[in-house]
């Protein structure tokens, strides 16, 4: 199975979380908790983008998961939101997959959720909220998860581009849990970033920007966040509706 070689390099660690005061006015960027995983957030898939018919500009930034490439991507949200950069395109559809890593040693990955949809043709950062109203079980803290986004052109039976990432649910200590529960928007994003909670950070900022798209401080914080994980080339890309 194609995932096995990826996950065989990961060594489980314990992440100790503590609350660190942070303000929206001085956004801290993101503080990763390294896990020694390979860089997998960008992939050309089965073909070079220059040979595909549905990617408008093969020289522009390509499909990229909005994800730190040096840790698993932690969250306290049982139904997190996933983000990726989608280039200009006329793809027939995009497929999103989420797998639970049941046994890393045996290469067993249990499908958790799959969906397909027609993407926006305009370049920008897409969001998929893991649904909690279709009988989907919440993420479990007992295992971690692998997720992927695949782009299909109308004349191709296989994906022409793919981006990937990881996610792991953490149970925060009481002090951090209280701080997160009593904050929202930019303050919540800053607290999450200080405590290596990637998916909580991106969700807090993107939710805020969806309702207040002209908030200069929020825009700057989002750009700082992406730049802190080496995604300067798409830091100014718009959030797609």
Secondary structure as GFF3:
##gff-version 3
##sequence-region A 1 241
A	DSSP	alpha_helix	4	7	.	.	.	ID=ss1
A	DSSP	three_ten_helix	24	26	.	.	.	ID=ss2
A	DSSP	three_ten_helix	49	51	.	.	.	ID=ss3
A	DSSP	beta_strand	64	65	.	.	.	ID=ss4
A	DSSP	beta_strand	74	75	.	.	.	ID=ss5
A	DSSP	beta_strand	81	86	.	.	.	ID=ss6
A	DSSP	beta_strand	93	103	.	.	.	ID=ss7
A	DSSP	beta_strand	108	117	.	.	.	ID=ss8
A	DSSP	beta_strand	124	129	.	.	.	ID=ss9
A	DSSP	beta_strand	144	152	.	.	.	ID=ss10
A	DSSP	beta_strand	161	169	.	.	.	ID=ss11
A	DSSP	alpha_helix	174	181	.	.	.	ID=ss12
A	DSSP	alpha_helix	185	194	.	.	.	ID=ss13
A	DSSP	alpha_helix	198	211	.	.	.	ID=ss14
A	DSSP	alpha_helix	216	228	.	.	.	ID=ss15
A	DSSP	three_ten_helix	232	234	.	.	.	ID=ss16
###
